[in-house]
Amino acid sequence: MGTGSLRRVADASSVDAEFGPWLSQAAILIVDDEPGMRNFLVRTLAPHCKHIAEAEDAAAASAMLDRHHFDVVILDNIMPGKTGVEWLAEQREIGFFAHAILMTAYADLETAIQALRAGAVDFVLKPFRSNQILNAVARCLDRVTLLRENQLLRHQLQATSDHLLLRDKLIGHSSQIGEIRETIARVAPLPTSVLITGESGTGKEVAARSIHELSDRAAKPFVPVNCAAIPADVIEAELFGHLKGAFTGAASNREGLFMHAQGGTLFLDEIGDLPMPLQSKLLRAIEDRRVRPIGSEREVPVDLRFVFATNADLEGEVEAGRFRADLFYRINVLQIEMPPLRERGDDICELAELFMSKLAVQLGMPPVPIGPDVAAGLLAYEWPGNVRELRNMIERSLILGRFPVEMTRKTDKPMAAPAPSRTDLLEDIERRHILAVLDECEGNRAEAARRLGISRKTIDRKLVDWNG
């Protein structure tokens, strides 16, 4: 590489560093009827942006918005046919969420007021220099990123009560976890949709995050959505967004979680609880990679990867008519089944040690030793609540300064059992409860599994065990 090439690379790197981390990932649309101005903007922005497109008038710009997603639109105000402000106002009314920068040669107050009402977020007064437009774009990208991060954070705080420790990574060295790691490593670089199944608390979100972090989308958002935690009457607006006035309480335009995941991964947890009317809309969004916000006349293109999860028997739900067959076959491209904690052997003790060390620091309390007796008790327990139950038990033990009696087994002599242990009592309660629910469902194991929040395979296995 010659000296001139090295200098150009260094100059581009310094510009990108000066104008923030989002510029290199941005898609920008330039709308101006003057070829000279379009060429100047393309030469200025193209070396620093992921994608840049041009439109010579409002009609061409509208067509491009129908086909592609843009983070920022740079718009001239004076154009043939209609002004940039008029076009922008029309686009906002039919579903346009990107930030807009207005270029104008007339900085009068009336134009400024009209532009703000139409939804422009910045002005650039002609004539301007390269760094002025780069600064304006950088401000827009910072603003939209901050808004999306804030909205996503609020959604996560409202939608989930799972502790952050459950999201660290896949912990353990059991053969089941090893196979899951291998599968994730193979599928993560591909665009393939993934369905993760397993009982509640087995780490389905951890697996989904691992898929995202090993993919080429790792630098983009990972957006988890618990379909069971969002009320049925608002879930469509949460997922797809809405326009101002689309329904009572819609005080402004709002992007949905699909748009928040733009370029990244959308994780739809408890997909089996998605209301039937919304399942057809989700199917279309998956197939077309486009969403229509409530009240919008335009479908918005989205570029994202889908990962789904459920603790229900979706095949049984399809047979019962509660889940669309076409949606099931669309999402069930590759299935990863997370094993219950009780089947993971020594992973239980490894997870317990991890939770103990991290929670002790968070709570500011001395860790409680996990000796051989406690380890034996941990391995003997069934863990119906899986990893989440284990974490909660470790936290209780830290607070009390000791493990529960039922989690302590003497390893130097057999346990005397003239009377049933607490574990035996819990197992008996579990058996009677499952059998009672099965009786209420007239023997329908799929329906009983749905009501109990466990997989049908778990019921089948327990019935085999109980029948000897």
C-alpha positions as CSV (number, residue, x, y, z in Angstrom):
1,M,0.0,0.0,0.0
2,G,1.4,3.4,-1.0
3,T,1.9,6.4,1.2
4,G,-1.1,8.1,-0.3
5,S,-3.4,5.1,0.4
6,L,-2.1,4.9,4.0
7,R,-2.8,8.5,4.5
8,R,-6.4,8.2,3.2
9,V,-7.0,5.2,5.5
10,A,-5.6,7.1,8.5
11,D,-7.7,10.1,7.6
12,A,-10.9,8.0,7.3
13,S,-10.1,6.3,10.7
14,S,-9.7,9.7,12.4
15,V,-12.9,11.0,10.9
16,D,-14.8,7.9,12.1
17,A,-13.3,8.2,15.6
18,E,-14.3,11.9,15.7
19,F,-17.9,11.4,14.7
20,G,-18.7,8.4,16.9
21,P,-19.1,4.6,16.6
22,W,-22.5,4.5,14.8
23,L,-21.5,6.2,11.5
24,S,-19.9,3.1,10.0
25,Q,-23.1,1.1,10.5
26,A,-25.5,3.7,9.2
27,A,-27.8,3.6,6.2
28,I,-28.4,7.1,4.8
29,L,-30.8,8.4,2.1
30,I,-30.0,11.7,0.3
31,V,-33.0,13.5,-1.2
32,D,-32.1,16.5,-3.4
33,D,-33.0,17.5,-7.0
34,E,-29.5,19.0,-7.6
35,P,-27.0,16.4,-8.9
36,G,-24.1,18.5,-7.7
37,M,-25.3,18.5,-4.1
38,R,-26.1,14.8,-4.1
39,N,-22.6,14.0,-5.5
40,F,-21.0,16.2,-2.8
41,L,-22.9,14.4,0.0
42,V,-22.2,11.0,-1.4
43,R,-18.4,11.8,-1.6
44,T,-18.5,13.1,2.0
45,L,-20.5,10.3,3.6
46,A,-19.9,7.1,1.5
47,P,-16.4,6.4,2.9
48,H,-17.8,6.4,6.4
49,C,-21.2,4.8,6.1
50,K,-22.4,1.2,5.6
51,H,-24.9,2.1,2.9
52,I,-25.9,5.3,1.1
53,A,-28.6,5.9,-1.5
54,E,-29.8,8.9,-3.6
55,A,-33.2,10.1,-4.7
56,E,-33.8,13.1,-7.0
57,D,-37.3,13.9,-5.9
58,A,-40.0,13.1,-3.3
59,A,-41.5,10.3,-5.4
60,A,-38.2,8.4,-5.7
61,A,-37.5,8.9,-2.0
62,S,-40.9,7.4,-1.1
63,A,-40.2,4.3,-3.3
64,M,-36.8,3.8,-1.6
65,L,-38.4,4.0,1.9
66,D,-40.8,1.2,0.8
67,R,-37.9,-1.0,-0.1
68,H,-35.1,-0.3,2.4
69,H,-34.5,0.8,6.0
70,F,-32.6,4.0,6.5
71,D,-31.3,5.4,9.8
72,V,-31.1,9.0,8.6
73,V,-32.6,10.9,5.7
74,I,-30.9,14.1,4.5
75,L,-33.5,16.2,2.8
76,D,-33.5,19.4,0.7
77,N,-36.4,21.7,1.4
78,I,-36.9,23.3,-2.0
79,M,-37.6,20.7,-4.6
80,P,-40.0,20.4,-7.6
81,G,-43.5,19.3,-6.9
82,K,-43.5,19.6,-3.1
83,T,-41.2,20.9,-0.5
84,G,-39.1,18.7,1.7
85,V,-41.2,19.8,4.8
86,E,-44.4,18.8,3.0
87,W,-43.0,15.4,2.0
88,L,-41.7,14.7,5.5
89,A,-45.0,15.5,7.1
90,E,-46.8,13.1,4.7
91,Q,-44.3,10.4,5.5
92,R,-44.7,10.8,9.2
93,E,-48.4,10.3,8.9
94,I,-48.1,7.0,7.0
95,G,-45.3,5.5,9.1
96,F,-41.8,6.9,8.8
97,F,-39.6,6.7,11.9
98,A,-36.1,7.5,10.7
99,H,-34.4,10.8,11.7
100,A,-34.5,13.6,9.1
101,I,-32.0,16.4,8.6
102,L,-33.4,19.4,6.6
103,M,-31.1,21.3,4.2
104,T,-32.2,24.8,3.5
105,A,-30.8,28.1,2.2
106,Y,-33.4,30.1,4.1
107,A,-33.2,30.0,7.9
108,D,-36.5,31.9,8.5
109,L,-38.5,31.2,11.6
110,E,-41.6,29.9,9.7
111,T,-39.6,27.2,7.9
112,A,-38.0,26.2,11.2
113,I,-41.4,25.8,12.9
114,Q,-42.9,23.9,10.0
115,A,-39.9,21.6,9.9
116,L,-40.0,20.8,13.6
117,R,-43.8,20.1,13.3
118,A,-43.1,17.7,10.4
119,G,-40.5,15.8,12.5
120,A,-37.1,17.1,11.3
121,V,-34.5,16.8,14.1
122,D,-31.7,19.0,12.7
123,F,-31.0,21.8,10.2
124,V,-28.1,22.4,7.9
125,L,-27.9,25.8,6.4
126,K,-26.5,26.0,2.8
127,P,-23.7,26.4,2.0
128,F,-22.1,24.1,4.5
129,R,-18.8,22.2,4.9
130,S,-18.2,18.5,5.0
131,N,-17.7,18.3,8.8
132,Q,-21.0,20.2,9.4
133,I,-23.0,17.5,7.7
134,L,-20.9,14.7,9.3
135,N,-21.6,16.3,12.7
136,A,-25.3,16.6,12.0
137,V,-25.5,12.9,11.0
138,A,-23.5,11.8,14.1
139,R,-25.9,13.8,16.3
140,C,-28.9,12.0,14.7
141,L,-27.3,8.6,15.1
142,D,-26.4,9.3,18.8
143,R,-29.9,10.4,19.5
144,V,-31.7,7.5,17.8
145,T,-29.4,5.0,19.5
146,L,-30.0,6.5,22.9
147,L,-33.7,6.6,22.4
148,R,-33.8,2.9,21.4
149,E,-31.5,1.8,24.2
150,N,-33.7,3.7,26.7
151,Q,-36.9,2.2,25.4
152,L,-35.3,-1.3,25.3
153,L,-34.1,-1.0,28.8
154,R,-37.5,0.1,30.1
155,H,-39.1,-2.9,28.2
156,Q,-36.6,-5.3,29.7
157,L,-37.1,-4.0,33.3
158,Q,-40.9,-4.3,32.9
159,A,-41.0,-7.6,31.0
160,T,-38.6,-9.8,32.9
161,S,-37.8,-10.6,36.6
162,D,-34.9,-13.0,35.7
163,H,-31.7,-12.2,37.5
164,L,-28.8,-11.0,35.3
165,L,-26.7,-13.9,36.6
166,L,-28.9,-16.3,34.6
167,R,-27.6,-14.5,31.4
168,D,-23.9,-14.9,31.9
169,K,-23.1,-17.9,29.6
170,L,-23.7,-21.6,29.2
171,I,-22.0,-23.1,32.4
172,G,-21.1,-26.7,32.8
173,H,-19.2,-29.6,31.3
174,S,-21.9,-32.2,31.0
175,S,-22.3,-34.0,27.6
176,Q,-25.7,-32.3,27.1
177,I,-24.3,-28.8,27.4
178,G,-21.3,-29.8,25.3
179,E,-23.6,-30.9,22.5
180,I,-25.6,-27.6,22.8
181,R,-22.4,-25.6,22.6
182,E,-21.4,-27.4,19.5
183,T,-24.8,-26.9,17.9
184,I,-24.8,-23.2,18.7
185,A,-21.3,-22.8,17.3
186,R,-22.5,-24.3,14.0
187,V,-25.8,-22.4,13.6
188,A,-24.7,-19.0,15.0
189,P,-23.0,-17.7,11.8
190,L,-26.0,-18.7,9.7
191,P,-29.3,-16.7,9.2
192,T,-31.3,-19.7,10.2
193,S,-34.2,-19.2,12.7
194,V,-33.7,-21.3,15.9
195,L,-36.4,-22.8,18.3
196,I,-35.1,-23.4,21.8
197,T,-37.3,-25.7,23.9
198,G,-37.1,-26.9,27.5
199,E,-38.6,-26.5,30.9
200,S,-38.9,-23.1,32.6
201,G,-35.6,-22.0,34.1
202,T,-33.3,-24.2,32.0
203,G,-31.4,-21.3,30.4
204,K,-33.2,-20.8,27.1
205,E,-32.4,-17.1,27.1
206,V,-28.7,-17.9,27.9
207,A,-28.6,-20.1,24.8
208,A,-30.3,-17.4,22.7
209,R,-27.7,-14.8,23.8
210,S,-24.9,-17.2,23.0
211,I,-26.3,-17.6,19.4
212,H,-26.4,-13.8,19.1
213,E,-22.9,-13.2,20.5
214,L,-21.3,-15.8,18.2
215,S,-23.1,-14.4,15.1
216,D,-22.0,-11.6,12.8
217,R,-24.8,-9.5,14.4
218,A,-23.1,-9.4,17.8
219,A,-22.4,-5.7,17.6
220,K,-26.1,-5.0,17.1
221,P,-29.0,-5.2,19.7
222,F,-30.2,-8.4,21.3
223,V,-33.9,-7.8,22.1
224,P,-35.6,-10.3,24.4
225,V,-39.4,-10.4,24.4
226,N,-41.4,-12.5,26.8
227,C,-44.7,-13.0,24.9
228,A,-46.4,-14.3,28.1
229,A,-45.6,-11.2,30.1
230,I,-47.1,-8.6,27.7
231,P,-50.9,-8.1,27.9
232,A,-52.7,-9.4,24.8
233,D,-54.3,-6.0,24.0
234,V,-50.9,-4.2,23.7
235,I,-48.5,-6.9,22.4
236,E,-49.1,-5.9,18.7
237,A,-48.1,-2.3,19.5
238,E,-45.1,-3.4,21.5
239,L,-43.8,-5.6,18.7
240,F,-44.7,-3.6,15.6
241,G,-45.0,0.0,16.9
242,H,-47.7,2.5,16.2
243,L,-48.5,5.9,14.9
244,K,-49.8,8.9,16.8
245,G,-53.5,8.6,17.3
246,A,-53.7,5.0,16.1
247,F,-55.6,4.1,19.3
248,T,-56.5,5.6,22.6
249,G,-53.4,6.5,24.5
250,A,-51.1,6.6,21.4
251,A,-49.8,10.1,22.0
252,S,-46.9,9.9,19.6
253,N,-45.2,7.7,17.0
254,R,-43.4,4.8,18.6
255,E,-41.1,2.2,17.1
256,G,-41.8,-1.4,18.0
257,L,-39.4,-4.0,19.3
258,F,-38.9,-5.3,15.8
259,M,-37.3,-2.0,14.9
260,H,-35.3,-1.9,18.2
261,A,-33.7,-5.2,17.0
262,Q,-32.8,-3.7,13.6
263,G,-29.6,-5.4,12.4
264,G,-29.5,-7.7,15.5
265,T,-31.4,-10.6,17.0
266,L,-35.1,-10.7,18.2
267,F,-35.6,-13.3,20.9
268,L,-39.3,-14.2,21.2
269,D,-39.6,-16.2,24.5
270,E,-42.7,-18.2,25.4
271,I,-43.8,-18.1,21.8
272,G,-46.6,-20.6,22.5
273,D,-48.4,-17.9,24.5
274,L,-48.7,-15.5,21.6
275,P,-52.4,-14.8,20.9
276,M,-53.7,-16.6,17.9
277,P,-54.7,-13.4,15.9
278,L,-51.1,-12.1,16.2
279,Q,-49.6,-15.4,15.1
280,S,-50.6,-14.8,11.5
281,K,-49.0,-11.3,11.6
282,L,-45.8,-12.7,13.0
283,L,-45.7,-15.4,10.3
284,R,-46.0,-12.7,7.6
285,A,-43.3,-10.6,9.3
286,I,-40.9,-13.5,9.5
287,E,-41.5,-14.5,5.8
288,D,-41.4,-10.9,4.4
289,R,-39.0,-9.3,6.8
290,R,-41.4,-6.3,6.9
291,V,-43.7,-5.0,9.7
292,R,-46.6,-2.7,9.6
293,P,-47.0,-0.4,12.7
294,I,-50.5,0.1,13.9
295,G,-52.2,2.9,12.0
296,S,-49.5,2.9,9.3
297,E,-50.0,2.6,5.5
298,R,-46.4,1.6,5.0
299,E,-44.7,-1.7,5.8
300,V,-41.2,-1.1,7.3
301,P,-38.4,-3.3,6.1
302,V,-36.5,-5.0,9.0
303,D,-33.2,-6.8,9.0
304,L,-32.9,-9.2,11.9
305,R,-32.4,-12.7,13.1
306,F,-35.2,-14.6,14.9
307,V,-34.7,-16.9,17.9
308,F,-37.8,-18.5,19.5
309,A,-38.2,-20.3,22.8
310,T,-41.0,-22.2,24.6
311,N,-41.6,-24.5,27.5
312,A,-44.8,-25.8,25.9
313,D,-45.3,-28.8,23.6
314,L,-46.0,-26.8,20.4
315,E,-46.8,-29.9,18.4
316,G,-49.6,-30.7,20.9
317,E,-50.7,-27.0,20.8
318,V,-51.0,-27.3,17.0
319,E,-53.0,-30.5,17.3
320,A,-55.3,-28.7,19.9
321,G,-55.8,-25.8,17.5
322,R,-54.1,-23.3,19.8
323,F,-51.0,-22.7,17.6
324,R,-50.8,-22.2,13.9
325,A,-49.3,-25.2,12.1
326,D,-47.7,-23.0,9.4
327,L,-46.1,-20.8,12.0
328,F,-44.8,-23.8,13.9
329,Y,-43.2,-25.3,10.8
330,R,-41.8,-21.9,9.9
331,I,-40.0,-21.4,13.2
332,N,-39.0,-25.0,13.8
333,V,-36.1,-25.0,11.3
334,L,-33.5,-26.0,13.9
335,Q,-34.5,-27.0,17.4
336,I,-32.3,-26.9,20.5
337,E,-33.6,-28.7,23.6
338,M,-32.3,-27.4,26.9
339,P,-31.9,-30.3,29.4
340,P,-33.5,-30.0,32.9
341,L,-31.0,-29.3,35.7
342,R,-31.6,-32.6,37.4
343,E,-30.1,-34.4,34.3
344,R,-26.9,-32.3,34.2
345,G,-24.9,-34.1,37.0
346,D,-21.9,-32.1,38.3
347,D,-23.0,-29.0,36.4
348,I,-25.3,-28.4,39.4
349,C,-22.4,-28.0,41.8
350,E,-20.5,-25.8,39.2
351,L,-23.5,-23.5,38.9
352,A,-24.0,-23.4,42.6
353,E,-20.4,-22.3,43.1
354,L,-20.8,-19.6,40.4
355,F,-24.0,-18.2,42.0
356,M,-22.5,-18.4,45.5
357,S,-19.4,-16.4,44.5
358,K,-21.2,-13.7,42.6
359,L,-24.2,-13.3,44.9
360,A,-21.9,-13.1,47.9
361,V,-20.2,-10.1,46.4
362,Q,-23.5,-8.5,45.4
363,L,-25.1,-9.0,48.8
364,G,-21.9,-8.1,50.7
365,M,-22.1,-11.4,52.7
366,P,-19.6,-14.1,53.3
367,P,-20.1,-17.2,51.1
368,V,-21.5,-20.3,52.6
369,P,-19.2,-23.3,52.0
370,I,-20.5,-26.0,49.6
371,G,-19.1,-29.1,51.3
372,P,-19.4,-32.7,50.3
373,D,-22.7,-33.1,52.3
374,V,-24.3,-30.1,50.6
375,A,-23.0,-31.2,47.1
376,A,-24.6,-34.6,47.6
377,G,-27.9,-33.0,48.6
378,L,-27.8,-30.7,45.5
379,L,-27.2,-33.7,43.3
380,A,-30.0,-35.7,44.9
381,Y,-32.7,-33.0,44.6
382,E,-35.0,-32.9,41.5
383,W,-34.9,-29.1,40.9
384,P,-38.4,-28.7,39.4
385,G,-37.6,-25.0,39.0
386,N,-34.2,-25.8,37.3
387,V,-31.4,-23.1,37.3
388,R,-33.7,-20.4,38.5
389,E,-34.6,-22.4,41.6
390,L,-31.0,-23.2,42.3
391,R,-30.1,-19.5,42.1
392,N,-32.9,-18.6,44.5
393,M,-31.9,-21.3,46.9
394,I,-28.3,-20.1,47.0
395,E,-29.4,-16.5,47.7
396,R,-31.6,-17.7,50.6
397,S,-28.7,-19.7,52.0
398,L,-26.5,-16.7,51.8
399,I,-29.0,-14.6,53.7
400,L,-29.6,-17.3,56.4
401,G,-25.9,-18.2,56.6
402,R,-26.6,-21.9,56.0
403,F,-28.1,-24.4,53.5
404,P,-31.6,-25.9,54.1
405,V,-31.5,-29.1,56.0
406,E,-32.9,-31.0,53.1
407,M,-29.9,-30.0,51.0
408,T,-27.5,-31.7,53.4
409,R,-26.7,-35.4,53.0
410,K,-24.1,-37.2,55.0
411,T,-21.7,-38.9,52.6
412,D,-19.9,-41.1,55.1
413,K,-23.0,-43.3,55.9
414,P,-26.3,-44.2,54.3
415,M,-29.2,-41.9,55.1
416,A,-31.5,-43.5,57.7
417,A,-35.1,-43.2,56.5
418,P,-37.6,-44.5,59.0
419,A,-39.6,-41.4,58.1
420,P,-39.8,-39.8,54.7
421,S,-37.4,-36.9,54.1
422,R,-38.5,-33.5,52.9
423,T,-37.4,-34.4,49.4
424,D,-39.5,-37.5,49.5
425,L,-42.5,-35.4,50.7
426,L,-41.9,-32.9,47.9
427,E,-41.7,-35.7,45.3
428,D,-45.0,-37.2,46.6
429,I,-46.7,-33.8,46.5
430,E,-45.4,-33.3,42.9
431,R,-46.6,-36.8,41.9
432,R,-50.1,-36.2,43.3
433,H,-50.3,-32.8,41.8
434,I,-49.3,-34.0,38.3
435,L,-51.7,-36.9,38.5
436,A,-54.5,-34.6,39.6
437,V,-54.0,-32.3,36.7
438,L,-53.8,-35.2,34.3
439,D,-57.2,-36.4,35.7
440,E,-58.7,-32.9,35.1
441,C,-57.4,-33.1,31.5
442,E,-58.9,-36.6,31.1
443,G,-55.5,-38.0,30.4
444,N,-54.4,-35.4,27.8
445,R,-50.7,-35.2,28.5
446,A,-50.1,-32.3,26.2
447,E,-52.8,-30.1,27.9
448,A,-51.6,-31.2,31.3
449,A,-48.0,-30.2,30.4
450,R,-49.3,-26.8,29.2
451,R,-51.1,-26.1,32.5
452,L,-48.2,-27.3,34.6
453,G,-45.6,-25.2,32.6
454,I,-43.4,-28.3,31.8
455,S,-42.7,-30.3,28.7
456,R,-44.7,-33.3,27.7
457,K,-41.5,-35.4,27.7
458,T,-41.2,-34.6,31.5
459,I,-44.7,-36.0,32.2
460,D,-43.9,-39.1,30.1
461,R,-40.7,-39.7,31.9
462,K,-42.3,-39.3,35.4
463,L,-45.2,-41.6,34.5
464,V,-42.7,-44.3,33.5
465,D,-40.8,-43.8,36.7
466,W,-43.9,-43.9,38.9
467,N,-45.2,-47.0,37.2
468,G,-41.9,-48.8,37.9
